[in-house]
């Protein structure tokens, strides 16, 4: 039940504005005594040539609704005060009946491929891969919640010039036995060494390009090494994805599209879009814009060539209604070129391609770089987070059952939540000690709040009490604050799905947890009176919504901590 929508409906019957315009104007009064929503009449003053205070008075005088305790004009504002007991009763009833399906909506339907995670083979997964993985995973869960069918695609970086460089590095310094013992770390060591040596010996770069050309041409040795590097990498990636609780519907990487690029190049030629520039094949982007490079002067393909082939393949395979690319801010121009070239080719579905950009994770203010070896390995961060959670659980609740599983859920959940509580386009600095705290704006704080609610419900059950909705009379400010936040959950989900922005849900979960903890500190829930079942209903509803909010972020919600 969204009371803002009810305000929009009421006002729409009285003014000559669209519902979208009204919705954009509605405010939340800073002073709660002034009401829960306010419609400012300023926008109507020029049209009606009246004082906005008079307009507000006229609107308020015409409005009646059982959903609001009062509708009054205060100066140029029409203020709406929600009926506390009605909101609490209706909200709790909805949540306890719908349980985890509270907030489910039919805002759209159809397939939505999500290009996400996409690590490069032969390199360990670093903190740099975390953002695409967890942002994409959360967006997929949220889109499913509102009716779409997400298809999570791990577009593996298993092709390109860097693999020619890696093969060259292995041929120079590789030892087969070392790679068999610790494949990822040794391949990574060779890769870093290659770039350091190439600064002193630029001819190494030419060697790397030559090996990639051999790979493209199907040279047996190049293909054999590439396949080996890919296999050992996937084994390591899947171990980390299991830790994060992330699964994929497709692992088709760049190499899959190797034989699908030439048809795209041919099509560009047939449509008169491709022309030569300095020996390379390009597509014009328009006046004052650099052309889009399709084939390099040495005849090799680039990322854009493969992404064009991949986009066409995905439309033919999934007939998508939208397609998302969860890729860093720095790739924005690439996706401008991708959409523009597809549109020039006559594919109008390119309008439904969305780049979902995100900022960098820094450490001590510095950018992490795989190439320079300044990298923080993701599996080590997750293990350190779990260890920190384990220490805190030992201090707070040493007799807790399933301590190892809870520590895992808290530690890994803390890392995921910290990433997602930040607006995705922002950069943020990562400090593990801050991330895995049980207090403050953290994932463990939300998890602990949910565990507290579950503890209250267990104690109540031991005393013979259970949540119920008959004869609800609770309408104190603490209960109302929680219930109003609970009622807002469907709107929060809709906003998050429309903006592809998980931080909206993460911030909501923090706010709900804070409101519940204030409620818990000021209201004695387990007092044996005629309203105990109603109070327990509020506790249970809070736990249901917190658990679902965490699930949409890809975070588990332990019932005990």
Protein Blocks (a to p, Z undefined) as FASTA:
>chain_A
ZZklmmmmmmmmmcccdfklmmmmpccdfblknojbdcdfklmmmmnopafklmmmmmmm
mpccfkbfbdcdehjbccddddfklmmmmmmmmmmmnmmmgoiacfbgcdddddehjiae
hiacdfklmmmmmmmmmmmmmmmmnopacdddddddfecjklmmmmmmmmmmgcfklmmm
mmmlmmmmmmmmmmmmmmmmmmlmmmmmmmmmmmmnopaklmmmmmmmmmmmmmmmmmmm
mmnopacfbfcdfklmmmmmmmmmmmmmmnopacceehiacddebehiacddfbdfkopa
cfklmmmmmmmmmmmmnopabdcddddfklmmmmmmmmmmmmmnopaklmmpccdddddd
deehiacdfknopacdfklmmmmmmmmmmmmmmmmmmmbghklmmmmmmmmmmmmmmmmm
pcfkbccdddfklmmpcedjdfklmmmmmmmmmmmmmmmmmnopacdfehiabfcfklmm
mmmmmmmmmmmmmmmmmnopaklmmmmmmmmmmmmmmmmmmpcfklccfklmmmmmmmmm
mmmmmmmmmmmnopacdfbZZ
